[in-house]
Amino acid sequence: MPTFANGDRLLRQTVLAGGGWTAGLAAVALLGAAAELLLPAALGRAVDAALAGGSGWWAVTAGGLVVVLIGVDTLTDLASGFGAARATAGLRRRLLRHLFAVDVRATRRHPVGDLVGRLAGQAADAGQAGNAVVLAVVAVLPPLGSVVALTLMEPLLGVTLLAGLGLLTVLMRVFVADASAASAGYQRVLGTIAGRLLESLTGARTIAAAGTAHREKERVLAALPELDRHGRRSWDLLARASARTSAVAPLLNLSVIAVGGYAVSAGWLTPGELVAAVRYAAIGAGLGGVLATLNHLVRSRAGAHRLAELLTQPAAPAGDRPLPPGGGTLRLRGVRVYGDDGRPILDGIDLDVPAGATVAVVGASGAGKSTLAAVAGRLYDPDGGEVRLDGVPLRDLDEGALRRAVGYAFDRPVLIGATVHDAIGLALPVDAATPPVDRSPATPAVLRAARMAAVADVIDRLPRGYRTPLVDTPLSGGESQRLGLARAFAAERLLILDDATSSLDTATEHRITEAVLGRAGERTRLVVTHRSAAAAAADLVAWLDGGRLRGLAPHRHLWADPDYRAVFQPPGGGS
């Protein structure tokens, strides 16, 4: 129930997000509804005037109303297009901001393809809410106005039309209830397929090497029958509703014509009023045409509910404290992190990293190394305990101050930006990251970071150097890691490397290790590694075992423990 309530609340907000365009659409649509209601009366008066040899102004008035209706159609398309575009853009910005503010673990529960589907497809559907609501409401006015007009002309005509409209209303209500479930199911399954497809594309080389393309295709398309079922259900519901309303509409017209004909013969109506009555009956029967608008509203509602599922996930609280002077002292106290299954990944970690020191984090697979690296720089908050940088809890720090102070490099970095220069300068201040307008290849800060990461020679060989578009840059795994390292070197106080040199050759790793260690006391370094050489080069080694800190000491002291030596040996390897 809360999910539906949140989705409907988002739908209402989206209706207002169209701003002036939605208001303009409402005004234009109301003008069109008024013109549509006045036209039959004007035509009826024109017929009576022609039969009586009266003035031709009613015919001119009818022609003017037709021109107004043509203009209304044009303006409706314009206002609905701009309003939907504005609302959709607002939804996408809001969703993106929220996804970046939500705990990383929460977003990982959704496949990337599913998130992209919601951002691209469901946001566009929900963005149509303003148009759908306005047009659905206004579309009801001409039929209701027709009932009033016919009642004023002859009460029996009004009763006849009202009875038919009541039947049409019941049919459309049933359609909306059934179509909502079908549309929501269709969007959910489509997101599942999109997520699996993106997973397969990401691992295309592995799939090709394993010769499992056929099996992977079956996995991606396994939900296709369910998607087909929901899609067919939606179209079947629309077809049935259209058929029923199409059957009622002619009967409604015939009923009004029959009653109107009798009224003319009895002298209750003039010939012109009969013409108007027939036209009003056609307008009233057009209530069945509201089905298309209702179908759009159903899709908008389903899309809003899908977006609300993400937007209702709590965002990490933002702090506002600046960092005091310091060298990057890192302290963890009682840090606990639990997996989705409730199993502890980190269990009561107490760790002190002195300012300027290098601490290597080692342990067997699943020991919690990457999780420790994540909470150390607040990629997400621990479930229990506290992490402090230079005495300030990370959750209290201003986000800008935190990201200037902490830099991350990962084993498989995702490079972001239009060019290689942008990718390296992502974490730099704007003045240090903006490419120069002169002929120099890059800013001094980017050049320095590229040299420290031993990737400057690779960039110099690219067609346009630092200004080469990323999409046109062929990079090996090791070269991508080095660009990720260069990006991380902007950190002012704490540099966190999560297995960030795993794809490098020994000589390159040695050069980068020297750059990472730098001058003593320059900044604090937390290095997740599987290599004994990197552990030996560190000041201290934090040895994790089953989510607990088993040891904190220099590598040479821990090496006497055979369990510690086993961390660096491949499975099945000898002593």
N, C-alpha and C positions, 0 to 999 in steps of 0.2 A: 504493500500500500504506500509506504513512503516514496518508493521509486516512482510510482505513477504520479504522486503529488508533486515531486520534484520536476518530473518531466512536463507536467501541465503548467507548473510555475514558469519553467524556462520557455515554454511555448508562448505564454502571455508576455513575457519580457521580449521575446523575439518579435511579436506583433508590434510592440512599441519601438523596436530598434530600427524600423524602416524610417522613422522620423517624419520629416515633411513630405517625403514621397508617399508614404502610406496614407498620411492625412490628405494629400492631394488626390490620391487614388479614391479615397472615400468620397471626397467632394465631387469628383468627376463621375464616379459611379452613381452617386445620388442624383446628379443632374441627368444622367442617362435614364435612370429609373423614372424620374419625373416626366421626362420627354416621352418615354415609352407609354406611360399611363395617359398622358394628354393626347397622344396621337390618335387613338381610336375615337375619342370624343370629337376631336377636330375633323376627322374623316366623316363621322356621322353627321356633324353639322354641315359639312360641305355637301354631302349627298342631299340632305333636306333642302339646303339653299338652292342647289341645282334643280331639284324637282319643282321647287316653288318659284324659280326664276329670280332668286334673291342675289345678294352680294357674293362676290368670289373671294372675299378676304379669308374665309375659312379654308379654302383650298390653298391659298398662299401660306396660311399658318401651318397647315399640315406639311407643306413642302419645307418650311423653315425647321419644323421639328425633325424631319428626316435628315436635314443637314446637321443639326445638333447631334443626332445619334451617330452619324458618320464621324464627326469630330470627337465624340466621346470614345468611340472605338480606338481611334488613333492615340488619344491622350491616355487611355487605360493601358495600352501596351507600353507606352513610354514610362508612366509612373510605376507600373508593376515591375518592369525590368530594373529600374534604378533602385526601387525600394527593396526588392529581393537581393540585389547585389550588395547593397549597404548592410542589410541584416545578416547575410551569409558571411561577409567579410568580418563583421563584428563577432559572430559566433566563432569563426576560425581563430581570430586573434585571442579571444577569451579562452578557447580550449587549449591553444598552444601555450599561452602563459601559464595556465593551470597545470598542464602536463609537466612543464619544467619546474613548477613549484612543488609538485607532489613527490612523495618519497619514491626514490628510484625503484625500490622493491615493488611498489604498487603498480607502476607502469609496466614492469617486466611481466606481470601476470597476464598482460594482454599482448598477443602477437603484434609485431610492428605493422603487418599488413592490415590487421583489424583496426588499429589506431588510424592508419592512413585512410582506410575506408570510411571511418566515422568523420574524419576531418574533411575529406573531399566529398563523399556522397551524402552522408546523413546531415552534414552541416548545410549542404545545398538544399536538401529536402526541407529541413527545419526553417531555412531562410525564406521559404515561400509562405510561411505561416501568415504573415501580415496580409499578403494578397489573398490567400485562401479564405481567411476569416472575413475580410472586407467584402470580397465578391460573393461569398456564401450568404452573408447577412443581407447585402443589397439585392441579391438574386431573389430573395424571399419577398421583397417589397412589392414588385409588380404583380405577382399573383394575389397577394393580400389586398393591394389596391384595386385589383380587378373585382374582387369580391365586394368591396365597398361601392365601387362604381356601379356594378350590376344591381346591388341592393337598392341603391338610390334610384336607378331606372325602373326596376321591378323586383320587389323582394323575393319572388319565386325564383328568379334567375340567380340571385345571390345565394340562396339556399342550395340550389343545384350545384353551383360551382364549389361552394364550401364543402359539400359532401365529398366531391371528387378529390379536393385538395387534402382532406383528412385521410383518405385512403392512400394517396401518394406519400404523405408524411410518415405513415406507419411503415410503408415499404422502405423508405430511405433510412429510417431509424434502424431497422433490422440490418440493412447493408452496412451502415457505419460500425455497428457493434461487431459484426463478423469480419469485416475487412480490416479493422484495426489489428486483430490478432494475427491475421494472415500477413499483413505488411510488416509487423514487428518480427515475426518468424523469418520472413524472407531476408530482412536486413541483418538479422543475427547470423544466419547461415552464410550469407554472402561475406560477412566479416571473417568467419572461420575459414572459408576457402581462400580469401585474400591473405590471411595470415600464413596458411600452409604454403601458398604459392611463393610468398616472399622468402620463407625459410628455404624452399627448394632452390630458388634462384641464387640465394646467398651461398648455398652449398653445391652449386652446379658442378664444380670440378670434382668434388668428392663423389657425387652421384655418378658422374661419367666414369671415374676411375673404378668404382665398385660395380659398374654395369647394372645398376638398379634403377635406371630411368623409368622402365615400365612400372615397376613397383611403386616408385615415387609418384608417378602420374596417377596411379590408382589411389594413393593416399590423399593426394590433393583433391581429387574429384570424388572422394568417397561420400561427401555430403551433397553431391549434385542431385541425387534423387529427392532428398529432403527439400533442396532449393526449388526443384521442379514442382514438388507438391505444393509448397507455399505459393509459388508463382501462379500455377494453374488455379489454385484456390482463389487467389485475388482476382484473376481475370474471370473466373467462373461466377464469382459473386457479382462483379460489375456487369457481366453479361445478363445474368438473371434479373438483377435490379433494373437494368435498362429495358429488358424485354417486358417486364411487368409494368413499368411506368409507360412504356410505349403503347402497351395494350390499353391502359387506362385513359391515356390522353385522347385518343380518337373518340372513345365512348363519352368522355367528358364534353368534348366539342359537340358531338351529336346531340347530347342531352340539352345543352344550352341552346343549340340551334332549334331543336324541337320545341322547347318551351318558348323561345323567342318568336318562332313562327306563329305559335298559338296566340302569343301576346299581341302580335301585329294584327292577326285576323280579328282579335277581340277588341282592337282599337286601343290597347294599353301602350303600345309602342309605335313610333313612326318608323318608316323604312330606314332612315338614317340611324336611328337608335338601334335597329336590328343589326345594321352593319357594325356599329360600335360594339354591340353585345357579342357578335361573332368574334371580333378582334380581341375583346377582353377574355373570351373563353380560350382563345389560342394562347394568350399571355398566361392565363392561369394554368393551362395544361403544360406550359413550359417549365413548371416547377420540377418536372422530371429532369430537365436539363441541368439542374443543380447537382446532379449525381457526379459529374466530372469535377466540379469544384469541391464537393465533399470528398472525392477520392484524393484530391491534392491535399486536403486538410488532414485526412487519415495518414497519408505518407509524412506530412510535416510533423504530426503528433508522434508517430513512431520514431522519426529521426530525432526529435527533441528528447524523447525518453532514452534513446541510445546515448546521446551526448550527456544527458543528466547523470547517467551511470558513472561517467568519468568526472564530471564537474562536482559531484557530491563527495568524492574522495577527499579527505582532509589534506590541505597543503601544509608543508613544513612551516612552522612559525618563523617569521623573519625577526632578526634582532636589530638593535639600533646602536649598540655600543662600538666605539672605535677601539682599535688596538693600541695599547700603551706601548711605549718604547720597550724593545726587547729583541732577543736574538733568535726566537723560535723555540722556546722551551715547550715541549709537548708532554702533557700528563693525562693519563687515562686512569680512572678510578671506578672499580666495580662494573666495568663495561660488560653488558650482556646483550646478545643479539640472538633472536630465535627465528627459525625457518618457518615456512607456511604450515608445516606439520607439527609445530610446537617444539621441535628438537633444538637444543641450544647449539648455535654455531660458534659463538663466543660466550664463555661462562666465567664471569667474574675476573676480567682482565685488569690488572694493576700494572701500569707501565710508565716509567719516567724516562724521557729522552732529553738529555741536556741540550742547551742551546748550542748550535753549531756542530753537534755530533752526528755521526752516521750510524744508523742502526739497521742491520740486515734482519729481515723477518723471514724465517725458514720454517719448514715443517712439511710433513707428508701431505699428499693430496687430500683436500677436505678438512685440513686442520684449522681453517679460518683465516688464512693469510690475507686474501683479497678483501674479506669482510673487515678485518682490522684496518687495512689501508683505506677502505671506504669511510669508515666512521672517523678515522684520524683527521680527515680533511672535510668532513661533513658532506659527503655525497648523500648520506642519509644519517639520521639520528639513531643512536643505539636504543634498544628497548628498555635498558636499565643502565644506571651509572652515568658518568659524565666525562666529557673530553674537554680539556682546556689548552689554549694556546697562549703562552705568555701570561698566564693567570686568568684569562677570560674564558668562560664557557663558550664553546663554538656556537651554540644555539642563541647566544645573546649578541653575537657579533653582527655588525652591519654587513650585508651581503657583499657590497663592493670591497670593503676592507678585507673580508675573508678571502675573496677570490684573488685579490692582489697579493695576499700573503702566502697562499697555498697554490702549488702547481702540481698537476697530475700527468703522468705518462703511463700508457697502458701497453699490454702485449700486442693488442690489435687495435691501434688507434683509429678513430674515425676522423678524417681530415675535413675541415669545414672552411668554406670560403671560395671566392671566385678564382683566385690564383694561388700559387705556391706561397707568395709573400703574405697573402691574407691568412693562409693556414698557419704559418709560423707566428704571425703577429696577433692571433686571435685573443690571447690573454694579456696583451700589452695595453697600456693606456692609449687613448685615441691618437695623441700627438706622436707617440712612438711607433704606432702601428700603421699610420696612414702612408701609403706609398708616396715617394717624392715625385714632384712634377718635373724635375730636371732629368738629366740622363743617368744619374746614379742608379744602380740596380735595385737598391733596397735601403731602408732606414738603417742607421748604425746598430740599433738594438736587434733587428732581425738578422743582420749580417753576423753579429757577434753570436747570437743563438745558433745559427746554422753552422758556424765554425766549431762551436763547443760540441754540437751533436754530430760532428764529422760528416755532414751532409752538404756542405758548401760546394764541394767538387762535383757532386751529383747534379746540383741545381745549375751550376755553370755550364753543364753539357746539354741542358734543355734548350729547345729552340728559342725561347724568349726569356730564359733565365728565371729570375724570381717572378716575372710577370706572366709566366706560362700558365694558362688555365688548368685547373686541377683535372678537369675531365680529359684533357689532352696529355696528361702526365703519366707515362707508364712507370710504375714503381714496383719494386720487389717488396716482399714482406719486411726485409731488413731496412730498406730505404723508407718505407712508411713509418717504421718504428723510429727511425732517426728524425723524421719530420715531427713526429709526436713528441720526441724528447726536446727538440728545439723549441716547440711551443711551450713546453713545461718549464723551460729555463727562465721564464719571466717571473717565477715565484720569488718573492722577497724574503720569506722567512722559513718556509717549509716546502721541501720538494719530496713528493711521494712517487716512487717508481714501482708500479705493479707488474713485475716480470717484464719490464720494458726493454730488455736487451736480449730476449730469448731467441730472436731471429738473426742476431749479429754474429759475424765471424769473430774469432778470438782476438785478432789484431784490432779490429774496429771497437770491440767491446772494451779492450784495454785503454784505447784512446778516450772513449767516452767515460769510462770509470774514473780516469784522471780528471776529466772535466767536471764530472759530478761531484767528486770529492773536493775539488777546488782548493781554495785556501782554508786553512783551519779556522773554524768559527764563522765562516762566511754566511752559512745558513744551515738549518737542520735538514737531514736527509733520512727518509724512511724507505728502505729498498727491499721489496719483496723479491726473493730470488730462489732459484733451485741450484745455483752453482756455488761450489765451495770456495772458488777464488774470490767471488764477490763478497761472500761472508767473511773471508779472511782479511779483505781490505777494509772492512767496516770497523768502527770503534767498538761496537757491541753487537751481539747477535741475540734477537728475541726468538726463542725456540718455542713454537706452538705445537701442542700435541692434543688432539681431540677437543679443540676449542679452549684449552687452558694454556697459560704461560708456564712451560715446564722449566725454562731456564733463561737467564739474562746475564750474559758474560761475554768476554772476548772469545772469538772462534777457537783460539789455541787452547783455552781452558775447557771448552765444551767438547773438543775433539777426543778427549780421553774416554768419553762415554760412547760405547758401541751403538746405542740406540740413536745418538746424534749422528754418528758416521753413517748409519743406515739411511738417514734422510737424503743423502747425496748419492746413494747407490741406486742404480736401476733395479726394478723388480727382478729377482732371481740372480742378481749379480753376486759375485764373491766378495770376500772381505778385502 
